[in-house]
Amino acid sequence: MAPSFPTNEHGQSYGSALYVNSPADEPDLIRAAATNGREGYVKKVELDEASGANVANPEEAVAYQKRMDEAAARGETFHVNVYESDGVTVIGEFLIQP
């Protein structure tokens, strides 16, 4: 059974993804710690895009991995915004390293 999450005024669910059984059960806003130490939420769609979780086929996976390898070789990092539970107010950044 999928966990039940509260929703904000925009209809977005928010909470921890720690105990979900499937990515499909994750809330729209996933609890995260920003690089500035503040606690908030990252948007699942932004996190999935940055982490490659939304690749649809082997060709996309290979292209994504190539981009990440090139970024790692250049020492690049990626950030997604960390929001308040309203999904609008940005309070920091979440770091993703290739």
Helices and strands as residue ranges (DSSP letters): E 14-15, G 23-25, E 29-33, E 39-43, H 44-51, H 58-73, E 78-83, E 90-96
